[in-house]
Amino acid sequence: MLEISTVFLSFARLDLPEIAPFIPFLEDHDFAVWTPDAIQAGQDWHAASQEALTEAADHGFVLAFLSAASLSSLWVKAEIAAFLAISKSGGRLILIDLEPVDHLVPMELQPFQRLRLHVHDDATKRRMRLQALGLT
């Protein structure tokens, strides 16, 4: 049995239909998944996301879903920057291309290996998810 790790999902709202299958997939593999929907009405958005990013840095990872929409999102940029600043203790950043974005990826993300889900069939995507999470 896996020890529960926190997975922070960073994505643009426009990409929600494409990233939605990841949520039950991760939960089925005993990960605690954090999405913006976890924020309660009246709760401080910034404080809640910073707390979740810190938890992911200490005990998990961030899945950043890259698309033209997410790479232009100020929130996604801020989440990735915050995670990189606090993840010195071993948190992992996993970048997942939802569409071809090579020309849009900022320099600070260039050194990171990226999964390119837009070029694979469903069976290959599932295997890639398992490998990325260290489950194979």
C-alpha positions as CSV (number, residue, x, y, z in Angstrom):
1,M,0.0,0.0,0.0
2,L,1.3,3.5,-0.9
3,E,1.8,6.1,1.7
4,I,-0.7,8.9,0.9
5,S,1.0,11.7,-1.0
6,T,-0.5,15.1,-1.8
7,V,-0.9,15.8,-5.5
8,F,-1.5,19.4,-6.4
9,L,-3.1,19.8,-9.8
10,S,-2.2,23.0,-11.6
11,F,-4.2,23.7,-14.7
12,A,-6.3,26.2,-16.6
13,R,-10.1,26.0,-16.1
14,L,-10.5,25.6,-19.9
15,D,-8.5,22.3,-19.6
16,L,-10.7,20.7,-16.9
17,P,-12.4,18.2,-19.3
18,E,-9.0,16.9,-20.3
19,I,-7.5,16.7,-16.8
20,A,-10.7,15.4,-15.1
21,P,-9.8,11.7,-15.7
22,F,-6.6,12.2,-13.7
23,I,-8.5,12.9,-10.4
24,P,-10.2,9.5,-9.9
25,F,-7.0,7.8,-11.3
26,L,-4.9,9.4,-8.6
27,E,-7.5,8.8,-5.9
28,D,-7.7,5.1,-6.9
29,H,-4.0,4.9,-6.3
30,D,-4.2,6.3,-2.8
31,F,-3.1,9.9,-3.5
32,A,-4.7,12.9,-1.8
33,V,-5.6,15.2,-4.7
34,W,-5.9,18.9,-4.3
35,T,-7.8,21.0,-6.8
36,P,-9.2,24.6,-6.6
37,D,-12.5,23.0,-5.8
38,A,-11.1,22.1,-2.4
39,I,-11.3,25.8,-1.4
40,Q,-14.3,26.5,0.7
41,A,-16.5,29.6,0.2
42,G,-15.0,32.5,2.1
43,Q,-11.6,30.8,2.5
44,D,-8.5,32.8,1.5
45,W,-7.6,31.5,-2.0
46,H,-3.9,32.4,-1.8
47,A,-3.4,30.9,1.7
48,A,-5.3,27.7,0.8
49,S,-3.3,27.1,-2.3
50,Q,0.0,28.0,-0.6
51,E,-0.7,25.5,2.1
52,A,-1.5,22.8,-0.5
53,L,1.6,23.6,-2.4
54,T,3.7,23.3,0.8
55,E,2.1,19.9,1.5
56,A,2.9,18.8,-2.1
57,A,6.5,20.0,-1.7
58,D,7.0,18.1,1.5
59,H,4.9,15.0,0.8
60,G,4.1,14.7,-2.8
61,F,4.2,16.5,-6.1
62,V,2.6,19.0,-8.5
63,L,1.1,17.9,-11.8
64,A,1.2,20.9,-14.1
65,F,-0.9,20.5,-17.2
66,L,0.5,22.5,-20.0
67,S,-1.6,24.1,-22.7
68,A,-1.7,27.5,-24.4
69,A,-4.4,28.4,-21.8
70,S,-2.4,27.2,-18.8
71,L,0.9,28.8,-19.9
72,S,-0.8,32.1,-20.2
73,S,-2.6,31.8,-16.9
74,L,-1.2,34.0,-14.1
75,W,-2.5,31.5,-11.5
76,V,-0.7,28.5,-13.1
77,K,2.5,30.6,-13.5
78,A,2.3,31.6,-9.8
79,E,1.6,28.0,-8.6
80,I,4.6,26.6,-10.5
81,A,6.9,29.4,-9.4
82,A,5.8,29.0,-5.7
83,F,6.3,25.3,-5.9
84,L,9.8,25.6,-7.4
85,A,10.7,28.1,-4.7
86,I,9.6,25.8,-1.8
87,S,10.3,22.4,-3.2
88,K,13.9,22.2,-2.2
89,S,13.0,19.3,0.2
90,G,12.3,16.8,-2.5
91,G,8.8,17.6,-4.0
92,R,8.5,16.7,-7.7
93,L,7.1,18.8,-10.5
94,I,5.6,16.7,-13.3
95,L,4.8,18.6,-16.5
96,I,2.2,17.1,-18.8
97,D,1.6,18.6,-22.2
98,L,-2.0,18.5,-23.2
99,E,-1.2,19.9,-26.6
100,P,2.0,20.9,-28.5
101,V,3.4,23.7,-26.4
102,D,7.2,23.6,-27.0
103,H,7.2,27.1,-28.3
104,L,5.4,28.4,-25.2
105,V,7.3,26.7,-22.4
106,P,9.2,29.3,-20.3
107,M,13.0,28.9,-19.8
108,E,12.7,27.9,-16.2
109,L,10.7,24.9,-17.2
110,Q,12.8,23.8,-20.1
111,P,15.1,21.5,-18.1
112,F,12.2,19.4,-16.9
113,Q,11.2,16.3,-18.7
114,R,7.6,16.5,-19.9
115,L,5.0,13.9,-20.7
116,R,3.3,14.5,-24.0
117,L,-0.1,13.1,-23.7
118,H,-1.4,14.6,-26.9
119,V,0.6,12.2,-29.1
120,H,-0.5,8.9,-27.5
121,D,-3.4,6.5,-27.4
122,D,-5.4,5.8,-24.2
123,A,-3.5,2.7,-23.2
124,T,-0.1,4.4,-23.6
125,K,-1.4,7.4,-21.6
126,R,-2.4,5.2,-18.7
127,R,1.1,3.5,-18.7
128,M,2.8,6.9,-18.8
129,R,0.7,8.1,-15.9
130,L,1.7,5.1,-13.9
131,Q,5.4,5.5,-14.8
132,A,5.3,9.2,-13.9
133,L,3.9,8.5,-10.5
134,G,6.4,5.7,-9.8
135,L,3.7,3.0,-9.8
136,T,5.3,0.6,-12.3
